[in-house]
Every structure is written in structure tokens, then in C-alpha cells.
């Protein structure tokens, strides 16, 4: 005849799971596994009477927490809501102020590298040529080739340019990498091109970049920020979502 539960030995050791608080399958040096939650190395051997006591205490604490939560929800007043919302507003305000300070610092430091060698000499020569050329025209691109030394230095020291960030693209399958691979991991081709990677820019970079573009078109005789954005979408492989964000930002800033 089966032994009744109340007659079971209260001092018998049972594998008690410290994760799910149920009696597990085994707790020994060789095996430690809970068949209730599937976790390993979470069971300890404790007396049957202590298991009941611990489970009872845990259930009581859970019930108490549930009741406390219900009571808290019932006593949450309009004043509590105003207090929480005001705290949230102040936190957001502080973060926006910090972001504004970052943008002000960038405004103060923008393009300062152009005032020193090796940039200032080359920009002195080519700025008039750029002014009289159409953005992204063959003449414009030829001028950029002549400015390579200055531009390489400028891009390296100014993160508001997509060229500051690099990606390495396989010429065969177009897989891209953040670091230069010896060979493409996908097709094993060894010919890799270096391209600007606008996806590595943060919002501060992008904000300074769009302000830079808006100001730059004013230096061209036929400058147009909308045409410039469309050209840069292709030039820097800007996806549709980011392009829409940039376009709407320009629209709001030129109202």
C-alpha cells in the first residue's frame, strides 16, 4: 500500500531548486538538474519539512507583493502622476540641454582644420574653382582630385563627413566590412574597395553634416540644397529612411 504524504519522512533530503523553487530531479556531485525548469547546478539538498516551509514563505511573499502592487495602483493619485511626469520632463530637459551643448561645441570647432596646413594652402587655391563649378559635375570631381591631400587630412579630423568613416567592400559580391579583410569571407575575392560609411555616423555628426551641406551650396554659383541632397543620396548610398529624415530636416530649417 502506498505511503500517505503525511507519513513521509520529514527529514529526508530532497533536491530543492533555488531558481524555480520546486523539487528538482537530482542534487549530487555527479548530477545537479531540475526537471521542472531545466536548469543545471541550481539544486541543493534540504530536508522535506524545510522545502515545505520555504515554499510556503515564497508563496506568502509573492502574494504580499501582488497585494502591494494592487494597493499601490489603487492609491496612485493625480498628484503622484504630476510628480512623476515633472521628473520625466526635467530628465528630458537635461538631456536636450546636454545635446545642445554638444552641438554648440561643434559649431564653435567646425572646419577649424581648414585654417591650418596642409589644408589652408590647397583650399586657398581651389575654393574659387569649386565656387564656379556645379556640384558633382566632372569639373567638380576633377577639382576634388587636385585637393586630395587636403581632403584626406580634413576627413580624418572631422567626423561630420561620411568620408571620416570607412567600410571595405568586395568588388565581386559587394559584401562590406568594418575592417580591411585579407580576402572576402563570402566569395574569397581579394579585390576590396574603400568607401565612405554614413551608417557609422551618430546624430550629432548628421546634424553638423546637414548644416555643412546647407552652407556649402551657398558657395556655388548654382547651389541647390535639394539637388545636393539627391546627389549625395547616390554618392554616399543613403537609404530611403535616412534620406527622408534629412530632407524633412532641411525643409524645416529653411521655412
Helices and strands as residue ranges (DSSP letters): G 5-7, E 13-17, E 26-27, E 32-33, E 43-47, H 48-75, H 78-109, G 112-115, H 119-131, H 138-146, H 148-157, G 162-164, E 166-170, E 176-177, E 192-196, G 198-200, H 203-216, G 217-219, H 225-235, H 240-253
